[in-house]
Amino acid sequence: MAGYLVLARKYRSETFEEVVGQEPIAQTLVNAIKTGRVAHAYLFMGTRGVGKTTMARILAKALNCQNADSPTVKPCNKCDACQAIARGDDVDVIEIDGASNRGIDEIRELRANAIFRPSRCRYKVYYIDEVHMLTKEAFNALLKTLEEPPEHVKFIFATTEAGKIPATILSRCQRFDFRNISTAKIAEHLGSICKAEGVGAEADALYRVARAAAGSMRDGLSLLDQLLAGGTEVTDAEVVRILGTPPDEITLSIVRDIADGNCAGALGELSKVLDGGITLTSIVSALNDIFRNIMLAASCGADSQLIELPESQRLEVAKLAKQFSIPTIVQSVGILQNVARNIRGSSVARALLEAALVRLAMAEKFIDPSSLVDRLEQLSAGGAGANFQKKKA
């Protein structure tokens, strides 16, 4: 029986047109190929799971497709070269893990092999993932090849930490910043995969998975894989169970109690959530997400594209936005952020969150320290003016 292929590999984009979330970069590379201006070295920067390796393989296929007379923007994905590159085992497209091949000896070997022409492809392509892990000596050894690269060699570097790469390397590469993929695009892509797999999926469930992915398509696909392993339908209740996040209705109920100044209600709902096995960290994160969306609704309007929520929850957030002043919302986000930092490893984490909920519910009665300082400065300025007038008289 053939082994199971995870969704992230099964539905990996094979052409520039299929790329999700990084369309501007794909279009730039397409233009470079069409005009014959493909650089000798590229640096792909971005967090995990946003498409760096996928884009590198598509570019390698575009340069080396055997069913085209020259580099093409539409590789066939059928020839031996395209299929081998897609698998990551082509003899002329060498994928290197920078974390485990980080020394000067490995780079010297790369330089020694780079001078030889490719066996069957047009270009020999070196793809070094996590290139920032190379040692200083390895970077120095690589620098000479980047300064005077052979015509048949292309380099593609990928990193999650561009700040650790020497400036001498950066200046010799064309750099592309891979952005986090929007929640809406991740949810849409997950929905299309569910259809292809013949699996039913609730819109709210896909949105929840997309939010949990935090901009990483691969993380979203991994979560979807986990959900599909447990059943034939992706439901919001199942996503909540798998992720260990509080149900939206309970989180919204806590926020409603906060808006009404109902401390007892908010603390009671919190107790129910904790009794259900939800972690404090998950609760704080959920509350922070809601207050962020409330802030966006209050300041930018309920139809703002910045609000990453399904339509069913937008209306509720819009109602809550009318119950808070914007300064109170901003203050609430700050309070929750402090709680998120302080509860890590604390023996009184629950008490810290409970105190925060009480403070949020009674926000209008608490004095903001910054406003107190401003008031004191005004009084001080007023007093000085009064004394001056008195002396003048």
TAQUITA-V446728 format. One record per helix or strand. SS is the DSSP state (helix for helix, strand for strand). FROM is the first residue (numbers start at 1). TO is the last residue. If there is no record, write none. Layout:
# TAQUITA-V446728
ss->(SS	SS)
from->(FROM	FROM)
to->(TO	TO)
This chain:
# TAQUITA-V446728
ss->(helix	helix	helix	strand	helix	helix	strand	helix	strand	helix	helix	strand	helix	helix	strand	helix	strand	helix	helix	strand	helix	helix	helix	helix	helix	helix	helix	helix	helix)
from->(7	16	23	41	52	80	93	104	124	131	136	153	162	167	174	183	200	203	217	233	236	248	263	280	311	326	349	363	369)
to->(10	18	35	45	64	87	97	114	129	133	147	159	164	170	177	197	201	213	229	234	243	259	275	300	321	342	361	365	392)
